[in-house]
Amino acid sequence: MPTPAFASKLPDVGTSIFSVMTQLAQEYGAINLAQGFPDYDPPQPLLEALARHVLTPGHQQYAPMPGLPRLREAISQQTAHRYGYTPDPATEITITSGATEGLYAVMAAVVRPGDEVLLLEPAYDLYAPAVRLQGGVPVYVPLSAPDFRPDWDRVAAALSPRTRLVLINSPHNPTGAVLSAADLDALAGLLRDTDTLLLSDEVYEHMVFDGVAHTSVSAHPELRARAFVLSSFGKTYHATGWKVGYCLAPPALTAELRRVHQFITFSVSTPTQHALADVLPDAALYENLPAFYQQKRDLLRELLAPTGFELLPSGGGYFQVAGFRNLAPGLDDLTFTRRLTQESGVAVVPLSAFYHDGHDAQLVRFCFAKTEATLRAAAARLTNLKAFG
C-alpha cells in the first residue's frame, strides 16, 4: 500500500552532518575527529556508582518527573559553589534527557507561531530546527572570524517586538569562543525593559582555558531572572551516551518547562541520576577539566602547526576551528572534508554545517576530546597536506 501523502515539517533538513561524517569515517577507516564525543571512559568513581545503583532494589523504576531530589540538591550546592547563587532544587532545577531535550522543551514551552528567536551564527545545528518545529522564526546574527565574538550593535538591530527568545552558547560550539562578563552586561542592557527570554547553552561550562573563569548567566542576577540555563553531565563526565543534563530557570519559567518536559520524556534514568548525585560533590572531577582539556587543545595545535592549517583561537569547549585556504584554495569545505576523510584518513566537520545558508569560509572543526594517542595518530596522517587538493 502506498504511504499517505503529507508535508514534511522540515523538508530541507537531512541527516545531521555529524552522523554523515561519522559514517564516512567508518566507511574509510578514518580517525573520527568530527563528532564531539570522547574516546575515553567516564571517571571510575562514576562508573562504580552506576554499577552500584543498577543493582540497588527500587532504583529501576521511574524517578520523579523533575529529577531525583538528591541530584537536584547536589546541583543547587554546586551552582552556589561556582556562581554564588543557590537555586531552589524544588522549583528551579529540572533534570532532562540531555541538554538536547532540555533545549527542545524550552522551545516548545515558550515559542509560539510567528515568534522570533535570535540565533548567533555559526550555531549548533539543533537550534534552528527546534525553533521552526514550534512555528517560530529564526533570526540569524553572524559572528565574525577569527574570534567569533558577538557584535552587540548587530544583535540590537536584530531585536524586535516579536523577539521571544535570544539563544547564546558559551563556550561556543563550534568555535570555542567564550563570552565575558562585559558581554553579559551588554546583553542585559539590550533585554532590559523587554519581555524577551534568554536561553543560555552552557554545556561546556567546565572547559574554559588560559586561566579564564566561565561567565555563567546563573551568576548574573538581571539575566538570570529571564533565563533558562542548560548544562550537560555527558560533557562534564565524558559520558555523552548517558544523555543526562539539566535546566536552571526561575520558578515561573521552570513550571512552563516542566509542563512540556513531562510529555516528552517524563523522567530520566533513575540509576544514572543516583550515580551522578553520588559523584557531583567531588569538585575535583570538574575543576580539573580546564587543565585536562587545555592540554589536549595545546597538543592538537602543536601537532597541526606543520600541516598548513590556519588555527583560529579556541578559548573553551573541546573544538578547534582551522582554515584550509592555504591547503586547498579551490575547494568548498564539504568537498574538502570528504576528501580529507577518504584520502588522508581523518574526519572533521565543515563549518558550513553550522550556518542556515551553508556559508562557506573554508573552515573546519576538529574535536580534541580524544586520547593523546588518537590525536598523534591523526596528525601523522595529516603530515602531507601541503600538497593536498
C-alpha positions as CSV (number, residue, x, y, z in Angstrom):
1,M,0.0,0.0,0.0
2,P,1.3,3.5,-0.8
3,T,2.3,5.8,2.1
4,P,-0.3,8.6,2.5
5,A,0.9,12.0,1.3
6,F,1.9,14.5,3.9
7,A,4.0,17.7,4.0
8,S,7.3,17.5,5.9
9,K,7.8,19.9,8.8
10,L,11.5,20.1,8.0
11,P,11.7,19.4,4.2
12,D,15.1,21.0,3.8
13,V,16.7,19.1,6.7
14,G,18.6,15.9,6.1
15,T,20.8,13.6,8.3
16,S,23.0,15.5,10.7
17,I,26.5,16.3,9.4
18,F,27.9,14.6,12.5
19,S,26.3,11.4,11.6
20,V,27.3,11.8,7.9
21,M,30.9,12.3,8.8
22,T,31.0,9.5,11.3
23,Q,29.5,7.1,8.8
24,L,32.1,8.3,6.2
25,A,34.9,7.8,8.8
26,Q,33.7,4.2,9.4
27,E,33.5,3.5,5.7
28,Y,37.1,4.6,5.0
29,G,38.7,3.6,8.3
30,A,39.4,7.3,9.2
31,I,40.2,8.7,12.6
32,N,37.0,10.5,13.7
33,L,37.7,14.0,14.9
34,A,34.3,15.1,13.6
35,Q,31.7,14.0,16.1
36,G,32.0,15.6,19.5
37,F,32.5,12.6,21.8
38,P,35.5,11.5,23.9
39,D,37.2,8.2,23.1
40,Y,37.9,7.5,26.8
41,D,35.7,6.4,29.7
42,P,34.0,8.4,32.4
43,P,35.7,8.7,35.8
44,Q,36.0,5.4,37.6
45,P,34.0,6.6,40.7
46,L,31.1,7.4,38.4
47,L,31.2,4.0,36.7
48,E,31.3,2.3,40.1
49,A,28.4,4.4,41.4
50,L,26.3,3.4,38.4
51,A,27.1,-0.3,38.8
52,R,26.1,0.0,42.4
53,H,22.8,1.7,41.8
54,V,21.9,-0.6,38.9
55,L,21.9,-3.4,41.5
56,T,20.1,-1.4,44.2
57,P,16.4,-2.5,44.7
58,G,13.9,0.2,43.8
59,H,16.3,2.1,41.5
60,Q,15.0,0.6,38.3
61,Q,11.6,2.4,38.4
62,Y,10.6,5.9,37.4
63,A,12.3,8.8,39.0
64,P,10.2,11.9,39.9
65,M,9.4,13.9,36.8
66,P,11.6,16.9,37.7
67,G,14.5,14.6,38.7
68,L,15.7,12.9,41.8
69,P,15.6,15.4,44.8
70,R,19.1,14.4,45.9
71,L,20.6,15.1,42.4
72,R,18.8,18.5,42.3
73,E,20.1,19.3,45.7
74,A,23.6,18.5,44.6
75,I,23.2,20.7,41.6
76,S,22.0,23.5,43.8
77,Q,25.0,23.2,46.0
78,Q,27.4,23.1,43.0
79,T,25.8,26.2,41.5
80,A,26.2,28.0,44.8
81,H,29.9,27.0,45.0
82,R,30.7,28.0,41.4
83,Y,28.4,31.0,40.8
84,G,27.3,32.4,44.2
85,Y,23.7,31.7,43.5
86,T,21.6,28.9,45.2
87,P,18.7,27.8,43.0
88,D,15.8,26.2,44.8
89,P,16.0,22.4,44.0
90,A,12.2,22.1,44.1
91,T,11.2,24.9,41.8
92,E,14.3,26.0,39.8
93,I,16.1,22.8,38.7
94,T,14.9,20.2,36.2
95,I,16.8,17.0,35.1
96,T,16.5,16.5,31.4
97,S,17.3,13.7,28.9
98,G,20.5,15.5,27.9
99,A,20.7,19.2,27.1
100,T,19.1,18.4,23.8
101,E,15.8,17.5,25.3
102,G,16.1,20.5,27.7
103,L,16.6,22.8,24.8
104,Y,13.7,21.4,22.8
105,A,11.4,21.5,25.8
106,V,12.3,25.2,26.3
107,M,11.4,25.9,22.7
108,A,8.2,24.0,22.9
109,A,7.3,25.7,26.2
110,V,7.8,29.4,25.2
111,V,7.9,29.8,21.3
112,R,4.6,30.2,19.5
113,P,3.9,30.5,15.8
114,G,5.4,33.8,14.5
115,D,7.7,34.4,17.4
116,E,11.2,35.3,16.5
117,V,14.2,33.6,18.1
118,L,17.6,35.2,17.7
119,L,20.5,32.9,17.0
120,L,24.2,33.7,16.7
121,E,25.8,32.0,13.7
122,P,27.7,29.7,13.3
123,A,25.2,27.9,15.6
124,Y,24.8,24.3,16.7
125,D,22.6,22.5,14.1
126,L,19.8,21.7,16.6
127,Y,18.9,25.3,17.3
128,A,17.1,26.4,14.2
129,P,15.0,23.2,13.6
130,A,13.8,23.3,17.2
131,V,12.6,26.8,16.6
132,R,11.0,26.0,13.3
133,L,9.1,23.0,14.7
134,Q,7.3,25.3,17.1
135,G,6.3,27.7,14.2
136,G,9.0,30.2,15.3
137,V,11.1,32.2,13.0
138,P,14.9,32.0,13.4
139,V,16.7,35.4,13.1
140,Y,20.4,35.0,12.4
141,V,23.1,37.3,13.6
142,P,26.6,36.5,12.2
143,L,29.7,36.1,14.4
144,S,32.8,37.1,12.6
145,A,36.1,35.2,12.4
146,P,38.6,34.8,13.8
147,D,37.4,35.3,17.3
148,F,33.6,34.9,16.7
149,R,32.7,37.4,19.4
150,P,29.2,38.9,19.3
151,D,28.7,42.4,17.8
152,W,26.1,43.7,20.2
153,D,25.2,46.5,17.8
154,R,24.2,43.9,15.3
155,V,22.3,42.0,18.0
156,A,20.4,45.2,18.9
157,A,19.5,45.8,15.3
158,A,18.1,42.2,15.1
159,L,15.9,42.5,18.1
160,S,12.2,43.4,17.5
161,P,8.9,43.4,19.4
162,R,8.4,39.8,18.1
163,T,11.7,38.5,19.6
164,R,10.5,35.9,22.1
165,L,13.9,34.4,22.9
166,V,17.6,35.0,22.5
167,L,19.9,31.9,22.4
168,I,23.5,32.2,23.5
169,N,26.1,29.5,23.8
170,S,29.3,29.8,25.8
171,P,31.8,28.2,25.5
172,H,30.7,28.2,21.9
173,N,30.2,25.2,19.6
174,P,31.7,25.1,17.1
175,T,34.2,27.9,17.5
176,G,35.3,27.7,21.2
177,A,34.6,31.4,21.7
178,V,33.9,32.4,25.3
179,L,31.6,35.2,26.5
180,S,32.9,37.7,29.1
181,A,31.2,39.5,31.9
182,A,31.1,42.6,29.7
183,D,29.3,40.6,27.1
184,L,26.6,39.6,29.5
185,D,26.3,43.1,30.8
186,A,25.8,44.3,27.2
187,L,23.1,41.7,26.6
188,A,21.4,42.6,29.8
189,G,21.2,46.2,28.7
190,L,19.6,45.2,25.4
191,L,17.0,43.0,27.0
192,R,16.1,45.4,29.8
193,D,12.6,46.7,29.7
194,T,11.6,43.9,27.3
195,D,9.7,40.6,27.7
196,T,12.3,38.7,25.7
197,L,13.5,35.5,27.3
198,L,17.0,34.1,27.3
199,L,18.3,30.5,26.7
200,S,21.9,30.1,27.7
201,D,23.5,26.8,26.5
202,E,26.4,26.2,28.9
203,V,27.1,22.6,28.3
204,Y,30.9,23.2,28.1
205,E,30.9,25.3,31.3
206,H,33.8,23.4,32.9
207,M,36.1,23.7,29.9
208,V,37.4,27.3,29.8
209,F,41.1,27.8,29.2
210,D,44.1,30.1,29.8
211,G,43.1,31.0,33.4
212,V,39.7,32.5,32.4
213,A,36.7,31.6,34.5
214,H,33.4,30.6,32.9
215,T,31.0,33.5,32.9
216,S,27.6,32.0,33.6
217,V,24.2,33.6,33.2
218,S,23.4,31.9,36.6
219,A,25.8,34.4,38.2
220,H,24.2,37.4,36.5
221,P,21.1,38.4,38.6
222,E,19.4,40.5,35.9
223,L,19.8,37.9,33.1
224,R,19.1,35.0,35.4
225,A,15.6,36.4,36.1
226,R,14.6,35.8,32.4
227,A,16.8,32.8,31.6
228,F,16.8,29.1,31.1
229,V,20.4,27.8,31.6
230,L,21.3,24.4,30.3
231,S,24.2,22.1,31.3
232,S,25.2,18.6,30.5
233,F,26.6,15.8,32.7
234,G,27.5,14.0,29.5
235,K,30.1,16.7,28.6
236,T,31.4,17.1,32.1
237,Y,31.9,13.4,32.8
238,H,32.9,12.1,29.3
239,A,29.6,10.2,29.2
240,T,27.8,11.6,26.1
241,G,25.8,8.4,25.7
242,W,24.2,8.7,29.1
243,K,22.1,11.7,27.9
244,V,21.6,13.4,31.2
245,G,21.5,17.2,31.5
246,Y,19.6,19.8,33.5
247,C,18.0,23.2,33.2
248,L,18.1,26.0,35.7
249,A,15.3,28.7,35.5
250,P,13.2,30.9,37.8
251,P,10.1,29.2,39.2
252,A,7.6,30.6,36.7
253,L,9.9,29.5,33.7
254,T,10.6,26.1,35.3
255,A,6.9,25.5,35.7
256,E,6.4,26.0,31.9
257,L,9.4,23.9,31.1
258,R,8.1,21.0,33.2
259,R,4.7,21.2,31.6
260,V,6.4,20.2,28.3
261,H,9.1,18.0,29.7
262,Q,6.6,15.7,31.4
263,F,5.2,14.9,27.9
264,I,8.5,14.5,26.1
265,T,10.4,12.2,28.3
266,F,8.7,12.4,31.7
267,S,11.7,11.3,33.7
268,V,15.4,10.4,33.2
269,S,17.2,7.1,34.0
270,T,16.9,6.5,37.8
271,P,20.2,4.7,38.5
272,T,22.1,7.2,36.3
273,Q,20.7,10.1,38.4
274,H,21.7,8.3,41.6
275,A,25.2,7.8,40.3
276,L,25.6,11.4,39.3
277,A,24.3,12.5,42.7
278,D,27.0,10.4,44.4
279,V,29.9,12.0,42.5
280,L,28.8,15.6,42.0
281,P,30.0,16.7,45.4
282,D,33.6,15.7,44.3
283,A,34.5,19.1,42.9
284,A,37.9,17.9,41.6
285,L,36.1,15.8,38.9
286,Y,35.0,19.0,37.2
287,E,37.5,21.6,38.5
288,N,40.4,19.6,36.8
289,L,38.7,19.8,33.4
290,P,40.1,23.1,32.2
291,A,43.7,21.9,32.6
292,F,42.8,18.5,31.2
293,Y,41.2,19.9,28.0
294,Q,43.7,22.8,27.6
295,Q,46.5,20.2,27.4
296,K,44.6,18.5,24.6
297,R,43.9,21.7,22.8
298,D,47.6,22.8,23.0
299,L,48.8,19.3,21.9
300,L,46.4,19.4,18.8
301,R,47.6,22.9,17.9
302,E,51.2,21.9,18.2
303,L,50.6,18.8,16.0
304,L,48.6,20.7,13.4
305,A,51.1,23.6,13.2
306,P,53.3,22.0,10.5
307,T,50.3,20.8,8.4
308,G,49.4,24.2,6.8
309,F,46.1,24.6,8.6
310,E,45.4,28.1,9.9
311,L,44.5,27.7,13.6
312,L,41.9,30.1,15.0
313,P,41.6,30.9,18.7
314,S,39.9,28.3,21.0
315,G,39.1,29.6,24.4
316,G,36.8,26.8,25.6
317,G,34.9,23.7,24.8
318,Y,36.7,20.8,23.1
319,F,36.8,22.0,19.5
320,Q,39.4,23.7,17.3
321,V,38.4,25.6,14.2
322,A,41.0,25.7,11.4
323,G,41.2,27.3,8.0
324,F,42.3,25.2,4.9
325,R,42.6,28.0,2.4
326,N,46.3,27.5,2.0
327,L,45.9,23.8,1.6
328,A,43.1,23.6,-1.0
329,P,42.2,27.1,-2.2
330,G,39.7,25.9,-4.8
331,L,37.7,23.5,-2.6
332,D,34.5,24.2,-0.7
333,D,34.5,22.9,2.9
334,L,32.2,20.0,2.4
335,T,34.3,18.7,-0.5
336,F,37.4,19.2,1.5
337,T,36.2,17.3,4.5
338,R,35.0,14.4,2.3
339,R,38.4,14.2,0.6
340,L,40.3,14.6,3.8
341,T,38.4,11.6,5.2
342,Q,38.8,9.5,2.1
343,E,42.4,10.4,1.1
344,S,44.0,11.3,4.4
345,G,42.0,9.1,6.9
346,V,40.9,11.9,9.2
347,A,37.3,13.0,9.6
348,V,36.4,16.6,10.6
349,V,33.3,18.7,10.2
350,P,32.8,21.5,7.7
351,L,31.8,24.8,9.4
352,S,29.2,25.5,6.7
353,A,27.0,22.9,8.5
354,F,26.6,25.4,11.3
355,Y,25.1,28.1,9.0
356,H,21.4,28.2,7.8
357,D,22.6,29.2,4.3
358,G,25.6,27.0,4.1
359,H,28.0,29.9,4.4
360,D,31.5,28.6,3.4
361,A,34.6,30.4,4.8
362,Q,36.9,27.4,4.1
363,L,36.9,26.5,7.8
364,V,36.6,23.1,9.5
365,R,36.1,21.9,13.1
366,F,38.4,19.4,14.9
367,C,37.2,17.7,18.1
368,F,40.1,17.2,20.5
369,A,38.2,15.3,23.2
370,K,40.4,12.3,22.3
371,T,43.4,10.4,23.8
372,E,46.9,11.7,23.1
373,A,47.4,8.6,21.0
374,T,44.4,9.4,18.9
375,L,45.5,13.0,18.3
376,R,49.0,11.9,17.4
377,A,47.8,9.2,15.1
378,A,45.5,11.7,13.3
379,A,48.3,14.3,13.0
380,A,50.6,11.6,11.5
381,R,48.0,11.1,8.7
382,L,48.0,14.9,8.0
383,T,51.7,15.4,7.5
384,N,51.5,15.5,3.7
385,L,48.7,18.0,3.5
386,K,50.7,20.8,1.8
387,A,50.2,19.0,-1.5
388,F,46.5,18.3,-0.7
389,G,43.8,19.4,-3.1
